[in-house]
Amino acid sequence: MEEMQLVENLYALDEPWRTRFLELIAQLATGRQWDNQTPSRNMTEAWLQGNKQLRNQIAQMLETWT
């Protein structure tokens, strides 16, 4: 799944699932050093573009969830 489409699909989720997925991405991307605030869309895109393993993991989780 392309990063932009993945981000669109994440942001299309209903709450509380959108925030839970975004916070999980932040925790995984930062080695659990994130401050538990919901990351911005731009930050989420950057993490997914810069980390193929993270992108694939989140895409698989999202596909399973939906």
C-alpha positions as CSV (number, residue, x, y, z in Angstrom):
1,M,0.0,0.0,0.0
2,E,1.4,3.4,-1.0
3,E,2.2,5.7,1.9
4,M,-0.2,8.4,0.9
5,Q,-3.1,5.9,0.6
6,L,-2.1,4.3,3.8
7,V,-2.2,7.7,5.6
8,E,-5.6,8.4,4.0
9,N,-6.9,5.1,5.2
10,L,-5.6,5.7,8.7
11,Y,-7.2,9.1,8.9
12,A,-10.5,7.7,7.6
13,L,-10.8,5.5,10.6
14,D,-13.4,6.3,13.3
15,E,-12.3,7.3,16.7
16,P,-10.9,5.9,18.9
17,W,-9.2,3.7,16.4
18,R,-7.6,6.5,14.4
19,T,-5.9,7.9,17.4
20,R,-4.8,4.4,18.6
21,F,-3.2,3.6,15.3
22,L,-1.5,7.0,15.1
23,E,-0.1,6.7,18.6
24,L,1.1,3.2,17.9
25,I,2.9,4.5,14.8
26,A,4.5,7.2,16.8
27,Q,5.6,4.8,19.5
28,L,7.1,2.4,17.0
29,A,8.8,5.1,14.9
30,T,10.4,6.7,17.9
31,G,11.4,3.7,19.9
32,R,8.7,4.4,22.5
33,Q,10.1,7.9,23.1
34,W,6.9,9.7,21.8
35,D,5.1,11.9,24.3
36,N,1.7,10.3,23.8
37,Q,0.2,13.1,21.8
38,T,-1.4,12.3,18.5
39,P,1.2,12.9,15.8
40,S,0.5,15.3,12.9
41,R,-0.5,14.0,9.5
42,N,2.9,15.2,8.1
43,M,4.8,13.5,10.8
44,T,2.9,10.2,10.2
45,E,3.6,10.4,6.5
46,A,7.3,11.1,7.1
47,W,7.6,8.1,9.4
48,L,5.9,5.8,7.0
49,Q,7.9,7.0,4.0
50,G,11.2,6.7,5.9
51,N,10.6,3.2,7.4
52,K,9.6,0.4,5.0
53,Q,9.3,-2.1,7.8
54,L,7.0,0.1,9.8
55,R,4.9,1.0,6.7
56,N,4.4,-2.7,5.9
57,Q,3.6,-3.6,9.5
58,I,1.0,-0.9,9.8
59,A,-0.5,-1.7,6.4
60,Q,-0.9,-5.3,7.4
61,M,-2.5,-4.4,10.7
62,L,-4.9,-1.9,9.0
63,E,-5.9,-4.4,6.3
64,T,-6.6,-7.0,9.0
65,W,-8.5,-4.5,11.1
66,T,-10.7,-3.3,8.2
